[in-house]
Amino acid sequence: MRFEKIPGIWFALSAVVYVIGLPLSFVWASWGFGLGFVAGGALVLLNAWASARKVKQADLAHKGSAMVSLMGGFYLRLIVVGLCLYGLVKFAKVDPVGLVIGLSVVPAGLFVMLALAIVANRRPKEV
């Protein structure tokens, strides 16, 4: 198995969970909940994409500078995400529950990936 493909697969499955959740959140919940889901999912997917891009660009030959760059980028993205969440709840008046559920599309994508890996690795038992 090529382990360098796992982040891409995880991101794709998270995007699929997000796309499936979009119409469901607007059909079965209020408008504010749907907007919260849209904003939270987009925010976390953009953060995951930026994170993967930063790791790919890191010069891992120089361990010290790579660590400072990666950790600095992580904390900077964490601050930006926190400010965006504050702005969405305070000023855009999105539903916080929808926002949290939108933020959970990346962990949900991980669970989908793990379930697919378990299903794919099953072998029929010999009698």
Secondary structure, 3 states (H helix, E strand, C coil): CCHHHHHHHHHHHHHHHHHHHHHHHHHHCCHHHHHHHHHHHHHHHHHHHHHHHHHHHCCCCCHHHHHHHHHHHHHHHHHHHHHHHHHHHHCCCCCHHHHHHHHCHHHHHHHHHHHHHHHHCCCCCCC
